Amino acid sequence: MDDTGDRAARAQSAEHQLVNVRLPAGWTLTGLIAGLLLGWALAGSTVIDPILTVTKPVGSLWLRALQVTIVPLVAALLVLGITQMAQAARAGAVARRMLSWIAVVLIFGGLVSAFVLPVLLSVFPPPASAAGILSASTGPAQEVPGIGAFVESLVAPNIVEAAANTSMLPLTLFFAVFALALVRLPAGQRDTMIQFFRALANTMLLIIGWVLWLAPVGVFALAMGVAAQSGGAAFATLAHYILVVAAMGFIVMLGGYVLAWVAGGINPLRFTRAMFPAQAVALSTQSSLASLPAMLVAAQRLGVRETTAEFVLPLAVAIFRSTSPAMNLAVAIYVAHLAGVTLTPLSLAAGIAVALVISVGSVSLPGSISFVVSIGPIALAMGVPVGPLALLVAVEMLPDIMRTVGNVTLDVAVTTAVDRTSKD
């Protein structure tokens, strides 16, 4: 193919991809630390109030700009993710078996956070004065209805009004059903609609990318207010948060060893030895895609058939984030704990439902964008303040290490389960 043909092929491929957004993660973390240190140093002084009169509106404006893209971006990504999964299910019995195992893993992750994290927080509570981090919030939490109103709220009579009120549970369910209906359209109409939602997603990603490029400034401004109120407890709270959220991902990752043992017939010690190189790549790159070659080697060492591994693993990387429901729900539960929001079984059920569906639509996104897009809707569905997420996104690069290692481990574990059940 000549150069013109190569350029045309690349342009056509780009038409079917989401835009690549590069984020200043290091500078954002630096802004967080600088804001916390300066706010802590100036707390109680005569100059802190005049400074906060400037930094507070700056931080609030940045947070509002971050929130404004959530609903359209979530809608577009849900449609794209669910249509991709529905089309994958048509690929044959192996694909459907794989999707079944993925569903089991995602539900397990959501239940882990719902049941284990409240117990963990009671045994290992956040530091004293940790609630000061909630000064980043710009609005009250939403109310979670009773069981009758909850069931009624699953279907919004006016989807535009639901979007205006950020009622994420009915919005999520609507766009999930919308995507399933879209798959059944004639090919031409289906492709046109998918192209529309891909363009919408790319537009929102560009906007949220621009907003996140200002994250060092916005996070610095928000951190000043937090540290002025809570002092050094903010550092201890963030460290506690990272450990607790990562623990939920670690439990899900351990579930991968059990899955490979029970469903894949792989001894845990053998699975550990085979997975170590792939986990090392995941740890160093924080990218499941970059870890794919190492995952294929691990599957080969585990005796997985080449045809199964070469089909399941790339598809798993494209549509599966095993740790997302557990760790995303954990963030919302953690913020609820700080805010004193009582989480009822209904609110937890709403959070799990949204977490499961949202995990399908945020697979290919960078960690910081995925954090905002995934956890914002979960928090809104559970009646949890979303303001603190603007600070927590600054440290997402640390829990994201656990996310990637866990995802890589579960990708291979699911592959072993699919391979063995396919043989049977």
Secondary structure, DSSP 4 states (H G I P E B T S, - for coil): --HHHHHHHHHHHHHTS-------HHHHHHHHHHHHHHHHHHTTSSSHHHHHHHHHHHHHHHHHHHHTTHHHHHHHHHHHHHHHHHHHHTT-HHHHHHHHHHHHHHHHHHHHHHHHHHHHHHHSPPPTTGGGGGGG--SPPPPPP-HHHHHHHTS-S-HHHHHHTT-HHHHHHHHHHHHHHHHTS-HHHHHHHHHHHHHHHHHHHHHHHHHHHTHHHHHHHHHHHHHHHHTTHHHHHHHHHHHHHHHHHHHHHHHHHHHHHHTT---HHHHHHHHHHHHHHHHHH--TTTTHHHHHHHHHHTT--HHHHHHHHHHHHHH--TTHHHHHHHHHHHHHHHHT----HHHHHHHHHHHHHHHHHSTTS-HHHHHHHHHHHHHHHHT---TTHHHHGGGTTTHHHHHHHHHHHHHHHHHHHHHHHHH-
